[in-house]
Amino acid sequence: MELRIIEEPLELAIIGFGATAAANDYVQTALRLSGKMWPVLKENNIANEGKNIWVYAAQNFVFAGVLPMGEQTSDLLERYKVHLGRYAYCKHVGSYQQIGQTGAAMRSELLAKGLTVIAPYIEIYGHWTKDESKLETELIMAL
């Protein structure tokens, strides 16, 4: 795992859907929101970068969205902005089932360096491939 500390601001203006994770079930909430979002994108021909972006924010709030291409958006989708001044970045390559392990390793390494992880935590899922060993997911933790 290659962990980088990024000192440059990161801004994401995404569209999709958000909700509070019931019973702290963040993954199922994000999956449900993504499943609700993709048909709206396709049926309305909303151009986007094609990558799921899951934001786990404070107070159990989860947002599942995409980056729209250009200024294109829709009133059918919610807008959500993320601004990070400093964050940790790691690219997970492999099965989605192992993302949690990579995230835990990131947290441990950051804590060992004396850094404090704060909300939000972001996962950006790369384009799908059947070969799970080639799946890429970017993990971003606010510091």
PyMOL commands that set and color helices and strands:
alter all, ss='L'
color gray80, all
select helices_A, chain A and resi 22-24+26-43+58-60+96-112+132-134
alter helices_A, ss='H'
color red, helices_A
select strands_A, chain A and resi 4-6+10-20+53-56+61-66+78-84+87-93+118-125+136-142
alter strands_A, ss='S'
color yellow, strands_A
deselect
rebuild
show_as cartoon
